[in-house]
Amino acid sequence: MQRAVDVEASLTKMSNDLQETIEELNVTHERALDTSSSNSLGQVVRTFNEHLTTLLWLETTSQKIESELETVGRGFQQIGM
């Protein structure tokens, strides 16, 4: 019986610790995304996110173009060019 009480107490403490950690992460995340003029880190994060979005778009587009060029190349090979 005492073992069950100890396990429950341990789980409750772990749950509370986890909740505190999540709250700290949320606060840190909100500060990082704050783009007000007083928070240059937030502006940097926002700029990096925009650049990442652009790079991902470029990668996807270049893959589509590469695939289309390969298709055209195979077509030329089939007709002997």
Legacy VTK file of the C-alpha trace (Angstrom):
# vtk DataFile Version 3.0
C-alpha trace
ASCII
DATASET POLYDATA
POINTS 81 float
0.000 0.000 0.000
2.823 2.400 0.879
4.455 1.622 -2.478
1.304 2.737 -4.305
1.229 5.988 -2.332
4.910 6.605 -3.120
4.349 5.938 -6.827
1.347 8.262 -6.890
3.333 11.013 -5.149
6.185 10.547 -7.604
3.840 10.693 -10.590
2.168 13.818 -9.237
5.566 15.514 -8.814
6.617 14.492 -12.328
3.336 15.803 -13.706
3.806 19.144 -11.947
7.417 19.385 -13.144
6.323 18.654 -16.692
3.577 21.277 -16.493
6.091 23.889 -15.280
8.484 23.007 -18.081
5.724 23.320 -20.675
4.709 26.700 -19.301
8.341 27.906 -19.410
8.689 26.690 -23.002
5.482 28.451 -23.993
6.657 31.730 -22.473
10.039 31.413 -24.183
8.353 30.605 -27.483
6.038 33.621 -27.193
9.003 35.899 -26.465
10.916 34.525 -29.454
7.968 35.182 -31.762
7.379 38.692 -30.418
8.215 40.952 -33.364
7.914 44.265 -31.557
10.760 46.695 -32.111
12.085 46.005 -28.619
12.616 42.316 -29.400
15.259 41.906 -32.069
15.427 38.135 -31.457
11.799 37.847 -32.492
12.536 39.767 -35.673
15.494 37.502 -36.446
13.373 34.379 -35.881
10.650 35.763 -38.119
13.180 36.614 -40.855
14.743 33.144 -40.650
11.296 31.544 -40.859
10.487 33.604 -43.946
13.805 32.640 -45.524
13.201 28.979 -44.713
9.771 29.144 -46.339
11.309 30.683 -49.455
14.092 28.087 -49.584
11.585 25.252 -49.256
9.525 26.726 -52.096
12.659 27.038 -54.260
13.627 23.435 -53.542
10.164 22.130 -54.423
10.007 24.210 -57.592
13.478 23.169 -58.730
12.588 19.504 -58.157
9.484 19.914 -60.322
11.510 21.603 -63.067
14.177 18.883 -62.889
11.497 16.201 -63.202
9.941 17.949 -66.196
13.369 18.291 -67.876
14.011 14.588 -67.365
10.650 13.824 -68.979
11.505 16.051 -71.945
14.949 14.395 -72.200
13.391 10.926 -72.272
11.010 12.124 -74.974
13.922 13.320 -77.107
15.722 10.010 -76.579
12.658 8.095 -77.731
12.458 10.025 -81.001
16.225 9.746 -81.544
17.358 13.261 -80.832
LINES 1 82
81 0 1 2 3 4 5 6 7 8 9 10 11 12 13 14 15 16 17 18 19 20 21 22 23 24 25 26 27 28 29 30 31 32 33 34 35 36 37 38 39 40 41 42 43 44 45 46 47 48 49 50 51 52 53 54 55 56 57 58 59 60 61 62 63 64 65 66 67 68 69 70 71 72 73 74 75 76 77 78 79 80
